Amino acid sequence: MREADLYVPVKAYLEAQGYTVKAEIGDCDVMARRGDEPPVVVELKVSFSLALVLQGVARQAMFDTVYLAVPVSGARGWSLRYADIIRLCRRLGLGLLAVRMGAAPHVEAHLDPAPYAPRKNTTRAGKLLREFERRVGDPNIGGTTGTKQITAYRQDALRCARHLGEHGICKPADVARATGVARAQALMHSDHYGWFERPARGRYALTPKGAEALIAYADTLQSLGAAG
């Protein structure tokens, strides 16, 4: 496929809306005018790429209404990235036209250009800030994947596990008081890691898996300070 293959359906799409359309006006792949309205610019590429985004951003230095036009490709090239593509275009104020090729090519507008006005996810932001404040030290390495991250929750679970490992079966209140982990009871009850068991009502003990965790996370426990 060539970029030129996208021009005819894009031109037809714009002309159906009353625009006069011309190609290759300076650096612009497509320019359209409708009466005295501001011009519409469309940049064409056979796939969504950084080069296409940079072209669109460059045109925004001259015109407000800029679209990126790409063919709708297979699942790997479109569906898997669709939400990210839309998010990026919206953030940059770029429109997005999807060209469905075939016997009768047609264009679908997935996003119109508009000033970016983000709505902050305050719930998510609050959760991240609480994680930052609760986490002791900086136990992870930025950019790593495929490894278990040391979160504040895991640190609290390790504190509880250490206490049970040293004192045996305990009441949740005693664990919370000794470790300073206020959520000790809920944490041990949820038992996300398989470290805790309840041998009797109102009592918790360490499982064999929990004992293994104390060895595996020995360095982390040392960074958390002395046991309570």
N, C-alpha and C positions, 0 to 999 in steps of 0.2 A: 504493500500500500504506500501511496505517496501523499504528501500533504495536499497536493493539488486535487486528490480524489475527494477531499472533504469540502472543497470550495463550492461545488455545485449544490449540494444539499444545504449548506449554510446560507448560500446566496438565496436559494428558494425560500428558506425559512424566514429570512429577513424581509424579502420582497412580499411575502404573504401578509406581513404586518405593515405594509405601506412604505417600506424603506427603499431608497435608491442605493444600490450596492455596487461598489467598485473594488477591484483587487489591486494589491501592490501599490498603495499610495505611500510613497516614501518607504519607511521601514515597516509599515502596517500591512499585515497580510490581507486584511479585509477592513474596509471602512464603509459605513452606511449612514445615510442622512434621511430624515423625514421632516420636511418642512423646515421650520426655524429651530427645531429641537437640537440639542447638543449631539455631536456625532457619536456613533457606536463603533468601537473597534473590536475586531475579533482576531486572535492569534491562533494559528492552526498548528497542530503537531499530531503525529501518528500514535503517540502515547503520552501519558502525563509524566512530565519530567521536570527537573530543576531548570533546564534550559527554557522550557515553556513558561514556567512561573517567572523567571527573570525577564523574559520578553514582556509578559503582562505588566510587571511592575514598572518596566521602562516606559511602557505606553501610558501608564498612569501619571507620568510626569507631564503629559500633554492633555490627556482626556480623562474624564471621570468614569465614563461607562466603557469598561474593558472586559471582554469575555475571553476565556480560554476554551478552545474547541478540540475535543479528542474523540476518536472512535471508541465505542463501547467494546472492550475486548473480553477475553475469557475470564473465568472466575479468578485466576491468579493475578491478572492485571487490572481488574476493576473491582469486583465484588469485595475482595479481601482488603482493598485499600480505600473503598468508597467513603467511609465515614471520615477517614483522615484527610482525604482529598477535599471533601466539602468543608471540613473544619479549617484547613489551611486557606482555601479560597475565601471563606467568610472572614477570616482573620485579616487577610490582605485587601479585602474589599473588591475582589475579582469575581466575575460571573463565570459560570461553567455550563457549556453546551456539550451534550453527549450526542454523537452522531452514530446512528445505527445503520451500518452499511448493509447491502444486500440488493435484491432485485429492485426494491423501491426504497432507497435510502431516505431517512428522515431524521430530524433533529429534535431533541428534547432539552428544554431549559431546566437544569437541575438547581441552579442558583443564579440570582440576579445580583449585579454589583450593588453594594450598599456600604455606607460607613460602618466600620466595626464598632459595635457597642457591646462589649462582653458583660455577661452576668456572672458575677463571682459565685463560685460554689462554696459558700461560707461553711456549710456542714463539713465538707471534705477538707477545707483549709483548717478548720478547727481541730479535726482529727489528727492532721499532720503536725500541727503545732503542739498538741498534747503529747504526741509521740516524741517529738523533739525534746520537750521539757522533761519527760519521764525517763528517757533513755540515758543510761549512765555512760559517760565517755563517748568514744567514737569507735565502736568495735568492728565496723564493716569497712570495706574498701569500695569506693565509688566506681561504678562501671562494671562490677563483677556480676556474672550470671551463673546459674546452675549450682549455687551454693546456698545453704540455709542462712538467712540473715538473722543477726542478733537484734531482735526488737526489744522494746521495753517490756512487752508481755513475756517474752522468753526469759528476760532477765529476772522478772518477778517469779516466774515458774521455777527458775533455777534456785532462787533464794529459798523458796518453799521446799523444794526437793532436798536442798542441802540440810535444812533444819530437820526434816523427817529422817534423812539419812543418819544424822548425828543423834537424834533423840527418840527415834522409833515412832510408834503410834501416838498421834497428838490430836487435840481439839483444834479446829480451825482458828478459834479465837487466840489460842496460844501461839499458833504459827504466825498469825497476823501481828500480834504484839511483839514477838521476838524478831521478826524479819523486817517489820515496817511496811509490809505489803498489805494494804487495807483491803484489797480484793482477794485475799488468800482463799476464803471459803468458796467464792464463785469460781475462781481459777481452778482450784483442785476438783470442784464438782464437775466443771466442764471437761477437764482432763483432755485437752486437745492433743497432747503429745503422748498420752499413754503412760505417764509417769506416776500417777496417783491411783490409789484404790481405797475403798471404804470398808475395812474389815468389820466395823460395827457402826451403829448409828451415831452420828456426831463425831466420828473419829476417822482420821486419814493416815495412810501409811504409804511408803514408797514401793513402787513395783520394781521388778528386775530391770525393766527398761529404764526406769528412773535412775536406778543405781548406775547403769551404763552411761546415762547422760551426765552424771556427775564427773565421770572420768573423761568423757569426750569434751566436755566444756570446762575442764579444770582451769584453763587460762582465763576464761570469761568470769568464772567464779572468783578467781584471785583479784580480778580488776574490780569486782563488786565490793571488795573489802571483807572484813571478818564476819563470820556468821553471828547471828543473834542468839 
